[in-house]
Every structure is written in structure tokens, then in C-alpha cells.
Amino acid sequence: MTVADKILSFYQSLTPPPGLPPEVVVLNPYKDEQAMEASTLFYRKYYDDLQERIVLFGINPGRFGGGLTGVPFTDPIHLEESCGIKNELDKRPELSSRFIYEVIAAYGGPDLFYQKFYLSAVSPLGFVRDGRNLNYYDIADWPSIFEQYALECIQQQLALPLSRKVAFSIGQGENLKFLNVLNDKYHLFDEILTVPHPRWVMQYRLKRKVEFVNQYLERLSKA
């Protein structure tokens, strides 16, 4: 099996963690025919090999990005325009996707970036409450809901294969703290580094965007 085969098998087997509150709606694009077709084309284009990669863990996909396309940090616009994967999905721009694809372009483009890196999330499925994106760590009683779930998702993806030397947390707050807790307890990676979350940059530090793109490039190049 290629890395693409293993990624697609992993995503198709995903189920939500047990114990979610009833008001939380799960985003599972891998149950949608259009999204599954688009994400299959993406992974077969960029991951149809046996190569080890470095993983970057986001929080969980959002409803206009990975929660719609099935490709983390990739909205339908960038899936088509940056990655060449035509799709009929709702083409609304997503801030995180816009920033990540500026990083990818500065790195040298999708071919070079995805040859070395794999974008994922602590929770590969997304969540919505009252029609708005919901981070896993904003769900009541989230540590008891997500510890085993996140651990199992990470362990399954390690077999892609992923590098055990280093992983990145996309986000420097709760996501990093939780990954460090998991790593200290289960010894998944030698080291976890961090980069700022794209939405934080685009919402609160937009004037310094170039600085943060360069920060990504600097940290990724040393991994």
C-alpha cells in the first residue's frame, strides 16, 4: 500500500469519539461522495509513494476548509487553483487555507511541500455548534472524550509512515498543550515544535503576515 492508500483507508474508517454532547454536530467529509472523490484525487496526486513525512497537527477541520474538502487546511478554492483538483464543492474562501497556501507557495509549491510534510489534526473530524466551527477543546469534558480518540488517530497515522523525530502543533495554545500531554504520556515523537495558527495570524496579526510566513519556513526548514 502507498501512503495515499493508507491515508484514504484511515479517513474512510473514521468515526466520531463517543460521549460528544448532543448539540455538537460532527463534520465528516469522507461520507460525502464529492468530497471523497476530491480528497482521493488529492492524495493520489501528492502521496502515491512510500516516503516518510513530517506531520503538522491542526486542531480540527472547519466547515469551509478541511471539513468540506477532506483535505486539512484546504478549502475548495485552493484545492482547485493551487492543487489542480477540480471540484464542485462550495467555493467559499477560508482564512486558514489562504495562509497555509501562502506558506506552501513560499516553500516552493504543493509538490515540494507535500513531498516532505503531511497536514493532519488532533481530531481529524470537525465539529459545529449552533452553525459555527467548534474546537475540540471547547467541548465540555473534552479531555476525557479526546485523549484516547486522539491517541488512536495519531498511532494509526504513524504507520503511513510519519517521522517520529519531530511533529508540529499548528497553534501555540491548548492544541500544543494537549499534544505535549499525549507525547509525555505515550512517547509518540522525540520532539513537538510549534507554529502559529493561521486563523490567529489572519484575524489578529494580518499586517505581520509575511513575518509569520517566514517563521513557518524557518521552522519547517530546520525539521
C-alpha positions as CSV (number, residue, x, y, z in Angstrom):
1,M,0.0,0.0,0.0
2,T,1.2,3.5,-0.8
3,V,1.0,6.4,1.7
4,A,-2.1,7.6,-0.3
5,D,-3.8,4.2,0.1
6,K,-3.1,4.3,3.9
7,I,-4.3,7.8,4.3
8,L,-7.6,7.2,2.4
9,S,-8.2,4.0,4.4
10,F,-7.7,5.8,7.6
11,Y,-10.1,8.6,6.7
12,Q,-12.8,6.3,5.4
13,S,-12.7,4.3,8.7
14,L,-13.1,7.4,10.9
15,T,-16.0,7.6,13.4
16,P,-16.6,10.3,16.0
17,P,-15.4,9.9,19.5
18,P,-18.1,8.6,21.9
19,G,-19.5,10.9,24.5
20,L,-20.0,14.1,22.5
21,P,-22.8,16.3,23.8
22,P,-26.0,16.1,21.7
23,E,-25.7,19.7,20.5
24,V,-22.4,19.1,18.8
25,V,-22.6,18.3,15.0
26,V,-19.8,16.2,13.5
27,L,-18.2,17.2,10.2
28,N,-17.2,14.1,8.3
29,P,-16.5,14.9,4.6
30,Y,-15.4,11.3,4.0
31,K,-19.1,10.3,4.0
32,D,-19.8,12.8,1.2
33,E,-19.3,11.5,-2.4
34,Q,-17.9,14.7,-3.9
35,A,-15.5,15.4,-1.0
36,M,-14.3,11.8,-1.0
37,E,-13.7,11.9,-4.8
38,A,-11.8,15.2,-4.5
39,S,-9.7,14.1,-1.5
40,T,-8.9,10.8,-3.2
41,L,-7.6,12.7,-6.3
42,F,-5.5,14.9,-4.0
43,Y,-3.9,12.1,-2.0
44,R,-3.2,10.1,-5.1
45,K,-1.5,13.1,-6.7
46,Y,0.8,14.0,-3.8
47,Y,1.2,10.9,-1.6
48,D,1.3,8.0,-4.1
49,D,4.6,6.7,-2.7
50,L,6.2,5.1,0.3
51,Q,8.0,8.1,1.7
52,E,8.1,9.2,5.3
53,R,6.9,12.6,6.1
54,I,6.8,15.1,9.0
55,V,3.3,15.8,10.4
56,L,1.7,19.1,11.3
57,F,-1.3,18.7,13.6
58,G,-4.0,21.3,13.5
59,I,-6.9,21.4,15.9
60,N,-9.8,20.0,13.9
61,P,-11.1,20.8,10.4
62,G,-13.6,23.7,9.8
63,R,-16.8,23.8,7.8
64,F,-15.3,25.8,4.9
65,G,-11.9,24.1,4.7
66,G,-10.9,20.5,5.6
67,G,-14.3,19.8,7.0
68,L,-15.7,20.3,3.5
69,T,-12.9,19.1,1.2
70,G,-11.5,16.2,3.3
71,V,-8.0,17.8,2.9
72,P,-6.8,19.6,6.0
73,F,-6.3,23.4,5.7
74,T,-7.5,23.2,2.1
75,D,-10.7,25.0,1.0
76,P,-12.3,24.1,-2.4
77,I,-10.8,27.2,-4.0
78,H,-7.2,26.2,-3.1
79,L,-7.9,22.6,-3.8
80,E,-8.7,23.6,-7.4
81,E,-6.4,26.6,-8.0
82,S,-3.3,25.6,-6.1
83,C,-3.5,21.8,-6.3
84,G,-5.2,21.3,-9.6
85,I,-8.1,19.2,-8.2
86,K,-11.3,20.4,-9.9
87,N,-14.3,20.1,-7.7
88,E,-18.0,21.2,-7.5
89,L,-17.8,21.9,-3.7
90,D,-19.0,25.3,-2.4
91,K,-16.1,27.6,-3.2
92,R,-16.0,30.0,-0.2
93,P,-12.6,31.2,0.9
94,E,-11.3,30.1,4.3
95,L,-8.7,32.2,6.2
96,S,-6.6,29.3,7.4
97,S,-6.4,27.8,4.0
98,R,-5.4,31.1,2.4
99,F,-2.5,31.5,4.9
100,I,-1.3,27.9,4.6
101,Y,-1.2,28.1,0.8
102,E,0.8,31.2,1.0
103,V,3.3,29.2,3.1
104,I,3.2,26.3,0.6
105,A,3.8,28.7,-2.3
106,A,6.7,30.3,-0.5
107,Y,8.1,26.8,0.3
108,G,8.2,26.0,-3.4
109,G,4.6,24.8,-4.2
110,P,2.5,21.9,-3.3
111,D,4.7,19.3,-5.0
112,L,7.7,20.2,-2.8
113,F,5.7,20.8,0.3
114,Y,3.6,17.6,0.3
115,Q,6.7,15.6,-0.6
116,K,8.1,16.3,2.9
117,F,5.0,17.3,5.0
118,Y,1.6,15.8,5.9
119,L,-1.1,18.0,7.3
120,S,-3.4,16.5,9.9
121,A,-5.3,17.4,13.0
122,V,-5.6,16.2,16.6
123,S,-9.2,15.4,15.7
124,P,-9.4,14.5,12.0
125,L,-13.2,15.2,12.2
126,G,-14.6,18.6,12.7
127,F,-17.3,20.0,14.9
128,V,-20.0,22.6,14.7
129,R,-22.3,24.0,17.3
130,D,-25.1,26.5,16.5
131,G,-23.8,26.7,13.0
132,R,-20.3,27.8,14.0
133,N,-17.0,26.0,14.0
134,L,-16.1,24.4,17.3
135,N,-12.6,23.5,18.6
136,Y,-12.4,20.1,20.3
137,Y,-11.0,21.7,23.4
138,D,-14.1,24.0,23.7
139,I,-16.4,20.9,24.1
140,A,-17.5,20.1,27.7
141,D,-15.4,17.4,29.3
142,W,-13.1,17.3,26.3
143,P,-10.0,15.7,27.9
144,S,-12.0,12.5,28.8
145,I,-13.6,12.5,25.3
146,F,-10.5,13.1,23.2
147,E,-7.5,11.6,24.9
148,Q,-8.0,8.0,23.8
149,Y,-9.5,9.2,20.5
150,A,-6.6,11.5,19.6
151,L,-4.0,8.9,20.7
152,E,-5.6,6.2,18.5
153,C,-5.8,8.5,15.5
154,I,-2.2,9.6,15.8
155,Q,-1.0,6.0,16.3
156,Q,-2.8,4.9,13.2
157,Q,-1.2,7.7,11.1
158,L,2.3,6.9,12.4
159,A,2.1,3.8,10.1
160,L,1.8,6.0,7.0
161,P,4.8,6.4,7.8
162,L,5.4,9.6,9.7
163,S,8.7,10.7,11.2
164,R,9.0,10.0,14.9
165,K,11.8,12.6,15.4
166,V,9.6,15.7,15.3
167,A,6.0,16.8,14.9
168,F,4.5,20.2,14.8
169,S,1.5,21.7,16.6
170,I,-0.3,24.3,14.4
171,G,-1.3,26.5,17.3
172,Q,0.6,27.6,20.3
173,G,-2.2,27.4,23.0
174,E,-4.4,24.5,24.0
175,N,-3.5,22.3,21.0
176,L,0.2,22.4,21.8
177,K,-0.5,21.7,25.5
178,F,-2.7,18.7,24.7
179,L,-0.2,17.3,22.2
180,N,2.6,17.7,24.8
181,V,0.4,15.9,27.4
182,L,-0.1,13.0,24.9
183,N,3.5,12.9,23.9
184,D,4.8,12.9,27.5
185,K,2.5,10.1,28.4
186,Y,2.7,7.9,25.3
187,H,6.1,8.8,23.8
188,L,4.9,9.4,20.2
189,F,7.6,11.8,19.0
190,D,11.0,12.8,20.1
191,E,10.0,16.5,20.0
192,I,7.0,18.6,19.3
193,L,7.6,22.0,17.8
194,T,5.0,24.7,17.1
195,V,4.0,27.3,14.6
196,P,1.2,29.9,15.0
197,H,-2.3,29.0,14.0
198,P,-3.2,30.5,10.5
199,R,-6.5,31.9,11.7
200,W,-4.8,33.7,14.6
201,V,-2.4,35.3,12.1
202,M,-5.1,36.3,9.6
203,Q,-7.5,37.6,12.3
204,Y,-5.2,39.3,14.7
205,R,-1.8,39.8,13.1
206,L,-2.6,40.3,9.4
207,K,-0.2,43.3,9.0
208,R,2.6,40.9,10.1
209,K,1.6,38.1,7.8
210,V,4.8,38.0,5.8
211,E,6.7,37.7,9.1
212,F,4.7,34.6,10.1
213,V,5.0,33.0,6.7
214,N,8.8,33.4,7.1
215,Q,8.6,32.0,10.6
216,Y,6.9,28.9,9.2
217,L,9.6,28.5,6.5
218,E,12.4,28.9,9.0
219,R,10.9,26.3,11.5
220,L,9.9,23.8,8.8
221,S,13.3,24.0,7.1
222,K,15.1,23.0,10.3
223,A,12.9,20.0,10.9
